[in-house]
Amino acid sequence: MNTLDDLDDARKDQEKWGTAFANDRSNNPNKYQAQRRDAASKIRRIELYLKDEGVIPKTDQELLDEELDQLYPNAKPKRIVVHNGNKYQVRYFPLVQSRSRKTVKEWGHKWVEVS
């Protein structure tokens, strides 16, 4: 069960790993990378759960994304759709990449209004 307290704990954990990385004097740019990545992923999962349950209100962009995802579940990136008199295009972006940044481990997307 995810609660607002769990979200606060996850944010504190992320801050702890960010501070540990900032205060680290070693010559290792990848130190604590896994912990920082896992903390950010945990925050995303908890926020998504709380928004789906209605504990945290969704933004207008998230509501639009959700509505367009339901109407066009298999939309390709270059496809333009018309919704309520406005044209939208889905844009995909990497959320989590490998350490070498050559492989995307998790993708995100949002609908952008085009003219």
N, C-alpha and C positions, 0 to 999 in steps of 0.2 A: 504494500500500500504506500503510495507516494503522497506526501503532504507538503505544505509550505515549509515546515521545519526541515524536511528532507532536502528541499530545494536550497534553503539557507545553508545547510551543512555542506551540500555539494559546492555551492559558491565559495564557502570558506576553504574547502579542500582545494579548489582551483586556485584561490588566492595564495594558499600556503605553498603550492608547487611553483607558482609564478614567482613568489618571493624567494624561495629556495634557489631557483634558477638565476634570479637577478643577483643574489648574494654569493653565488658560487664563484670561486676564484680559479677553478681548474680550467684547462684549455680544452674543454669538451663541449662543443656547441649543441650536441644531441643529448646532453645530460638532462634527465627528468622529462624527456620528450614524451615517453609513453604515459607517464603519470599525468602530464598536462593534457594530452590528447584524451585519455580516459575520463578525466574530470570534466572536460568540455562535452564529451559525449553523454556523460551521466546527466549533466544539466539539460542538454537538449531533450533527452528521454523524459525526464521528470516534467519539464515545461510542457512538452507535447501531451503527456498524460493529464496534467492539471488543466490544460486548455480544453482537451476533449471532454473532461468531466465538468467543465464550467466553473471551476474554482478560480481560474484566472481568465479574464476576458480576452477574446481573440481580437487582433487588430483588424482594421478594414481590409488590409492587403491579404491577411490570412483567410478572412471570410471569402474574398474574391477568389483566391487561389483554390480554396476548397470547392466553391461553386463551379468554377471552370474545370477543375479536375473531375468532378462528377459528370459534367456535360461532355467533356472531351478526354476520356481516360487514356487514349492512345495517341494523343497529339504529338506530332513530330516537331522538332525545334524550329523549323522554318515556316511552319504552317501558321497562317493568320486566321483567327476566328472572329466573328462579330457577336457581341453580347451587349444587349441593352443599347444598341446604337454606337458602341465603341469597338475599335479593333484591338485585339490582344494577340500577343505572341508569347509562347512559353520559352523561358531561358533556363538552361541547366548550368550548374556550377559545382565545382568540387567542394565538398564539406571536409572530407578527411582524405589526405594523401599519404602515400608511403614516405619513408624517410628520405628516399632519393627524389621524391616528387615526380617520379615517372609513372606511377600507378595510382589511380584514384580508387580509394576504398569505399567511399560513400559519396553519393551525389545528392545535391539539393536542387530545387527548381522554384521558379516563381513566374507569374504571368505579368507581362509588361505591356502597358498601353502603347500602341504605335500609331503614327499619324499617316 
